């Protein structure tokens, strides 16, 4: 009897469980039908992406097929200048001229051209020296003078400014002095601007132009920047750029110069001094240097010279080797007067061309010296200044090949 009672209770319990499960299943179905289903996939939350900081565009280095390397370092190059102005005057066409077959001028590619300054004891230019008073020597041997003139010719020059931290306080006055030099340019003169710090920061701010407004704007854009100053590299590249500009143009008689403003302390150049001066001997570029050396240390080591002495020696050698001039101002107040003297020196020069008697093409260095006869008055001593020498051509280079064809002059009307 108890067994039948337990069976009934178990059956009742199971029926109750089944009824409860059926009720729960029904409720879940109804809830699923009432909630709308989404047909779109869930969109992940957006992640904020930081905006990259703007970067100042820097001029790319000039392309070159062979870049010198030494000690694992790549030689520095002048950065590309900004694009030239788009508006250019249309040249007036020149009517063709008749050629007189009987008028022939032969070009002598062996002539060596010198730009000579003549000064007195007080460094004042002397402008009335006749040709007969000049004497040219190459390796101590007198040389025949083929041409002589004091005629003013166009000047192509570079202005290279050290914008490292050492010139921070002088930069505003340096910019004004540069503008004084640029504003003295005459028709035909052209200038280019370079700012330099380390080897990888030697930048052409403005390439050669006669437009004074562009040049002054370029100077106004100069700013001071940190880095290890590379003066030798800056002079090497800038002088090379001046030398190559319009080189080989027919009838080229322009004077070429480079004006450098720096403290004179080279800290990390790619090129060595020997390489720089070997290169300068291949170029007819006069170098004028304004050296702010007073802030450099005067204390010398046991073996090495002091930083100031090394800077002074480098600046003086740059001027002496190229027939230029060095200035060592005590303050920025002297810059306007220095600018006027550089302008005067560039304008008051004699141009002498001589035909070297030594025709050997061996690439050797030839020392050059120019002397000038002294007047009867000893108080008016004359001093002739020009570059110290040149490198002779090597066999197979330059003008050692076939002679150029004769140039025929236009027939006179």
WOWOSUL-V963110 format. One record per helix or strand of 2 or more residues. SS is the DSSP state (hx for helix, st for strand). FROM is the first residue (numbers start at 1). LEN is the number of residues. If there is no record, write none. Layout:
# WOWOSUL-V963110
ss,from,len
SS,FROM,LEN
SS,FROM,LEN
This chain:
# WOWOSUL-V963110
ss,from,len
hx,2,33
st,69,2
st,73,2
st,99,7
st,111,9
hx,131,3
st,134,5
st,141,9
st,155,8
hx,165,3
hx,171,13
st,190,7
st,202,8
hx,212,9
hx,231,14
st,255,8
hx,273,8
st,286,6
hx,307,16
st,325,3
hx,332,16
st,350,6
st,365,8
hx,378,3
st,383,3
st,389,3
hx,398,3
st,407,4
